[in-house]
Amino acid sequence: MLDAEGALRALSAGRPVLVGDRVSASLCSMGLRPWVHVIDMRERRGPALPPPPCPFERSLSARNPPGTITREAAEALDEAMSLDSPARVIIDGEEDLLALVAIYLDRGSIVAYGQPGAGIAVVDSSDPGARALAERALLSMGGARRARNVLKVRGRGQAVAQGSERGAGPPAAQPELRLLSSRENKLLGRMEMEYLLPGASGRLSRADLVSLLAERLSASREAIVPVEMRPVTGTNDLLAVVYVYRDPADARRQLPEHLFLRMMSKEERARILEERRKAKAAQRAKAGGR
């Protein structure tokens, strides 16, 4: 948790998204110009507040009752974060949980929200670990329906982008990813995640899974390592255990080489193994000639 000055310094490194009336008022009064600020004109469901002194060129509004995340609110935030000019989102209800949406959508933003009595939390949405935790929170909030409100918004944006790149027709269907668990291992610098992929057993390679997660988490392919993939007994479902590293170099230092070979195509793997066989044979021949 940070105080207002610490949060101001942290937010200056990216595109700030502020969630909450108090945090918006505090930071904007100190000169911050947020990309997006989300308010409900109240603090902790108290009496109405004046709007914060944050500059904006576009104002959007949505309904979001306390303790929920509506698709209407998720879409309004998604639209605001897609603009090139500063935007304000006014929520009829409560805006608190929309911080999770801002982190999960990941538009290259740094998200700040207040914690009563503790300070200001600042989260870089480009951090795959932070997005994974946001997704887990969305899914755990009694919340498949709430999570779908957000996932549909993000999926809509991806479908539009993919469709425009391909020129015509809908994008190819991708396997469904269900996050079962996520744990941050600070000592080893990685997120340890478990996914269920319904109906994907025998249809998905390790390289395919890496590509899918790289897009889903906006992470580097080199940072993602599937350490286990196995079918769920009696079903066509696939269970995958995946490590996502902050520094891809740590993955190479910590994990056995065969995990990286498994992610290669058969041709690439055969080529590398053949090169190593020839190198060893050359070394033995050189040693025998001495």
N, C-alpha and C positions, 0 to 999 in steps of 0.2 A: 504494500500500500504506500502511496505517495501523498505528500502534501501538494497544495496547488502549484507551488513553484517547481517542485520536482516533476509533476505531471506536465507542466508547461514545457519544460526542457525535453521530456521524453516525446511529447507530441510534435515538437518542432522538426523531428526527423522524417515525418511522413505526411499522409493525408488524414487529418484528424476527424474522427467521428465521435461526437459527444452524445451520450444517452443519459438524459436526466436534466431537470430544471436547475438544480443547485450547481451541478458540475458545469453546466453550460454558462450560467450566470457568473460563476467564479472565474472561469478561464477566459471567457470573452471580455470580462471587465479588465483583465490583465493584458488584453491586446491580441489574444488568439483569434485567428480567422478560420473557423472549422470548415471542412468540406461539407459535412452534414451535421446538424444537431437535431435531436429528437426530444420532444418535450410533451408534457400533458397539462402544463399550466398549473400544476399542483405539486406539493411536496409531502410525501408520505400520506397522501389522501386527505390533506388538510385543505384550508380555504384556498381560493383561486389566487394565483401569483401573476405579477406582470411578466411579459415575455422577457427573456434574457437579451442583453445587448449584442447579440451575434449577427453579423451581416449575412444577408442571404438574397438571392435573386429569384428563387423559386420556392413556393410554399405548397406542400402537399398535406393531406389530412387522411386519417383512417380511424376506424373504430377498433378498439382492442380492450375488451373488458379485463379487469384485474385478474392476474394469475393465469392468463391465457396468451397464446400467440395466434392471431387470426391470419388467414391467408391475405386478407385485405391489408393488414398492417405490414406483413412481410413483403408484399408487392410494392407498397408505398416506399418502404425503406430501400428495396432493391432498385426502384426507379431513381430515387434520390441519389443513391451511390453510383448510378450509371451516368449522372450528369457531369458536365465539365465546369459548371458554375456552382457556387455555394447554395445549399438547399436547407430548408427547415421542414421537418415533419411534425405536425401537431396531432397528437393522439387523443381521441375521445375515449377515456378509460385510464389505462396505466401503461407506461412505456418500459418499465424496468427490464422485462425479459427480452426485449428487442436487442439488448447488447449481445445476447447469444446469436441472434440472427446476423448482426453486423459482423461478428467474428467469423461465423460459418460461411457467409456469402463470399468473403475475401475479395475485396476490390483493391487490394494494395493499401488498405487503411490501417491506422492505429486507433483502436477503440478505447475510449475512456468512459467510465461510469463510476458513480459514487457508491460507497459502502457506509451507511450511517454509523457514525461513531468510530470509524476506522480510517477513512481517507478516500483516496481515489485510486481505483484499479486501472492500469494501462496495459493493453494487450495488443501485440503486433499480429494482425490477422494473417500475415504471410508465414507465420510459424505453423508448420503442419501439426505439431503437438497441440498447440492452442486450438486449432480447428477441430482436431479429433476430440478434444475434451468438450468443446462446444457441441459437437454432434452427439456425443455420448449423453450430455446433459439434456439435449432436446429429446433424445430417444427415451430417456429415463423418466421424463416428467409425465408419467401416466400416459404417455405422450406419443404413441405412434401417430395419432392424428395431428398433434402439434408439429411433430417433426415433418410429416408429409406436407404441411402448409409451407414449410421452408424448402424442403427438398424439391417440391414441385416448382417453386420459383426458380431455384438454381438450375433445375433440369430444363426449364423452359428456355433460359438464357443459353445453355449449352446447345440445345436442339437448334435454336435459331442460328447460332454461330456455325455449327457443323453443317446445317442445311445450306447456308450461304456459301460455304467453302466448296461443297460438292456440286452446287449448281442446281440440282433438282432432286426431288424425292425426299422422303424422311430419312433421318440418320439410322444406321443399323442399330438394332436393339443390343444393349449391353447387359451383362449379367447383373442381377440385383446384388448389392452389397449390404449386409446387415452387420453392424458393429455390435459384437457381443460383450467385449470388454476392452478397456484401454488403461494402461498404467505407465506413468512416467518413471523411467529409471534414470535418475539424475546422475548417479555415479558413472554409468556407462554412456550417458548422453543420448538416450534414445527413448522412443515411445514403443511399448510392447503391446500389440493389438491383436485381437482375435476376431475374425470375420466368418460369417456364414454366407455362402453363395448358393441359394436354392437352385437345384437342377443343373449345376455347373460341373458335376463330377464327370471326368473324362472329356470335357469340352474346353477346358481352360488350362493353358500352360502357365508356368511360372512367369515367363516373359509377358504373357497376356495380363496376368494379375498385376505385375509391376506397372504396366501401361495404364491399366484401369485405375489403380491407386494414385499414380502420379497425376492423372487428370483430376481425380476426385479430391485429392488433398493439395493440389497445386504445388507438388513437391518434385524435387529432382529424382529422376529414375535411379541415379547412383546411390541415393539415400535410402532406398526401399529394398529390403531383403526378405523374401518369403523363407522362413526357416522350417515351416512344416505345412504340407498340403495333403489332406487325406479325406476320403469319402466318409460320410456319416452312414454307419451300418444300417442296411435296410432301406436306404433312400438313394436318390440321385443327387443329393446335396453335397457340397464341398465345404470342409472346415479348413481355414487357413490361419496360421499364426505368422504375423509379420512384424518385423522391426523397422522403425522409421528413425533414421539417425539425423541429428542436427548437422554433423560433419561426416560426409560419406567416407572420409579417410579412416574414421574410427571403425566403420564396418569392416574394412579390409584388415585392420589390425586385430579385431576381436573375433571374427568369425572364420570357420574353416573354409578353405578354398573351394571345396566341392559345392558349396551353396551358390557360389558365383558361376561356376561352370554349368550348373543346372539351369540357370537363367538364359544361357546362350542357345542359339539354334543348334541343331545336330551338326550342321556343316561347320559352323564356327567352332564348336566344341571339338570336333574331330580334327580340324586344322591345328588348333592349339596343342592338342595331345600329340599329334604327329610331329609337330615342331619340337616339342619337348623330348619325344623319343629319339629323334635324330640328334638333338643336342647331347643327350646322354650317351648315345652310341659313339658320337665323335669324341666325347671326353674319355670314354673307355679305350677307344682306339689310340688316342694320344697318350694315355697313361701306359698302355701296353707297349708302345713303341719306345718308351724311355729305357 
